[in-house]
Amino acid sequence: MIDAATNAYIQALAQVYNEIFEFDLEARTVRCLHGHFMGMAQTMRSIRLVMDDSVNYWLEHLILPEDRATVREAFDRLIAGEIPAVGKPSQVEFRIRSSSQKIRYYLGLFVKVDPAACILCCCDISKQREAEALQRENQALKGLNQHMKAIVEGLTDGMLAFEVTNDLVMPLYISDNICDFFSISRDTWMNIMKQGIPIRDFLSQSNLTYEAYLKLLADGSAEFNYIDVSSGNEMRIRAISNTIKNDDVETHHIMLYDITEKYRSELRLSQLKSSERDDCSDPTRNGIYIRTFGYFDVFIDGKPIAFRHEKSKELFALLVDRRGGFVSSSDAIGFLWEDEPVTPVTLARYRKVALRLRNLLEEYGIADVIEAVDGKRRIIPERIRCDLYDYLSRDAQFASLFNGSYLSNYSWAEITLAQLLDSQH
């Protein structure tokens, strides 16, 4: 399953990670490649075990109850074949209780090595979690030197991005986003990765200044925005710098983290608090209004939500149409992609749509209008106002809301439309 090149890659990973496991997605087995099998006997190393049984054992006997749902979801994505290819690793953080009853913090990184095999790298980050946030992130960089270039090339979030020695920059991975941000072609970038480039020349093509770079080295961290190449959305990145001195030569390692969701949540929370200070009697939740008669739209205090993805908007409309009932993944796929069966591909596509919807609602501060349980989702009617719900209440003041048109955007809405028309007679 693992060839010589992959084995060399794993040996490099072993310089950084405490535990490494191989998952055979076709045979549904798992074996330990490095470490102590997360507390299990050393004699179990390299033995192929049943994947489902091993995962259940870890969840029940090692991982703290508070983290089991998060880890279970990560393994479910792995088993369903949703872990992305090399270049976009999937991460999960969890805690385990050691044999001495001490709680340890781990960061797990799923990396696909081929269509049928995936490795899980687990790094003990207890020391980092016990320190302050900045100290924790800086500590994670220590000791990552000669083996890291082979590890991080092709990987991004949370991995080393640049090594700067004597003002010569050596990029350690390549991606469309980073090439676009620095206005450098992929071919040129590949050459820079081999030969390096003076820091001033490197920065001159980007939005960053040399002064900003010096401030990053002095402060240890900085944040900046950029536009994601694939989605066109504005994203936010945190850069962490760590300096290592060796024989009077200073080497700076710079790591990048995607903090977009956290940044948006904090920004939205700040806006909500400001709004509450201005008018405590009018919370944002009371300002959510959903229009279904005619075309579907969602408003907050009279302003429409700008949906970036049509399928995410359609999923929201479907949940509203169900009036508080749960919608399963398979049911949603049947409505959103009427001619396609439920497969691992369509399930992955649906989860991406659901994630985009959740992120958008979080951005607007109204994510709590949707409840998700075991992969099923529903709208919470008590937390919104909707013309459909008002009309069905039979209150006389809403009797004229329905004009014969309902969710005109979507063909599947014709069933509810027929029921509404029948109710008029």
Secondary structure, DSSP 8 states (H G I E B T S, - for coil): ---HHHHHHHHHHTTT-SEEEEEETTTTEEEEEESSGGGS-GGGTT--EEHHHHHHHHHHHTB-HHHHHHHHHHHHHHHTT-S--TTS-EEEEEEEE-TTS-EEEEEEEEEEEETTEEEEEEEE-HHHHHS-HHHHHHHTTTT--TTHHHHHTT--TTSEEEEEETTEEEE----HHHHHHTT--HHHHHHHHHH-EEHHHHHHTSS--HHHHHHHHHHSEEEEEEE-TTT--EEEEEEEEEEEEETTEEEEEEEEEE-HHHHHHHHHHHHHHHHHHH-TTS-GGGGEEEE-SSS-EEEETTEE---S-HHHHHHHHHHHHTTT--B-HHHHHHHHTTTS---HHHHHHHHHHHHHHHHHHHHTT-GGGEEEETTEEEE-GGG-EEHHHHHHTT-GGGTT---S---TT-GGGHHHHHHHHHHT-
